[in-house]
Amino acid sequence: MNASNNSIKTVYDDRLVARGQLDTVMRLTMRNEVIVSKAMTDDPKKAAFHVAEVEAGKAEASKGWTEYMAI
């Protein structure tokens, strides 16, 4: 029973956690793409706002990527 529990924990730690981290990175990247697309058609006065949103998403995605690579 203990070996089975350890095996399940390994699957969780090595695969599901990593999958969640990659999912976060992918979602943030796609969100940034949407923000850039919106910025291209939005009022130019809002450009700084859009840039700040993309930079924040980029920082969060980089953090997620770093955590993924640490596994």
C-alpha positions as CSV (number, residue, x, y, z in Angstrom):
1,M,0.0,0.0,0.0
2,N,2.8,2.4,0.9
3,A,4.5,1.7,-2.5
4,S,1.3,2.4,-4.3
5,N,0.9,5.7,-2.4
6,N,4.4,6.7,-3.2
7,S,3.9,5.9,-6.9
8,I,0.7,8.1,-7.0
9,K,2.6,10.9,-5.3
10,T,5.4,10.7,-7.8
11,V,2.9,10.9,-10.7
12,Y,1.3,13.9,-9.0
13,D,4.5,15.7,-8.3
14,D,6.3,14.9,-11.5
15,R,3.5,15.2,-14.0
16,L,0.4,17.0,-12.8
17,V,2.2,19.8,-11.0
18,A,4.4,20.4,-14.1
19,R,1.3,20.3,-16.4
20,G,-0.4,22.9,-14.3
21,Q,2.7,25.2,-14.4
22,L,2.9,24.8,-18.2
23,D,-0.8,25.5,-18.5
24,T,-0.3,28.8,-16.5
25,V,2.5,29.8,-18.8
26,M,0.4,29.1,-21.9
27,R,-2.6,30.9,-20.6
28,L,-0.7,34.0,-19.7
29,T,1.1,34.0,-23.1
30,M,-2.3,33.7,-24.9
31,R,-3.7,36.5,-22.7
32,N,-0.8,38.7,-23.7
33,E,-1.6,38.0,-27.4
34,V,-5.2,39.1,-26.8
35,I,-4.0,42.3,-25.1
36,V,-1.7,43.1,-27.9
37,S,-4.4,42.5,-30.5
38,K,-6.8,44.7,-28.5
39,A,-4.1,47.4,-28.2
40,M,-3.7,47.5,-32.0
41,T,-7.3,48.6,-32.4
42,D,-7.8,50.6,-29.2
43,D,-7.3,54.2,-28.5
44,P,-3.5,55.1,-28.7
45,K,-3.9,56.9,-25.4
46,K,-4.4,53.6,-23.7
47,A,-1.1,52.1,-25.0
48,A,0.7,52.6,-21.7
49,F,-2.0,50.6,-19.9
50,H,-1.8,47.8,-22.4
51,V,2.0,47.7,-22.2
52,A,1.8,47.5,-18.4
53,E,-0.7,44.6,-18.7
54,V,1.6,42.7,-21.1
55,E,4.7,43.3,-18.9
56,A,2.8,42.0,-15.8
57,G,1.7,38.9,-17.7
58,K,5.2,38.4,-19.1
59,A,6.7,38.6,-15.5
60,E,4.1,36.1,-14.2
61,A,4.7,33.7,-17.1
62,S,8.5,33.9,-16.6
63,K,8.0,33.1,-12.9
64,G,5.8,30.1,-13.9
65,W,8.4,29.0,-16.4
66,T,11.2,29.2,-13.8
67,E,9.2,27.1,-11.4
68,Y,8.5,24.5,-14.1
69,M,12.2,24.3,-15.1
70,A,13.1,23.8,-11.4
71,I,11.3,20.5,-11.3
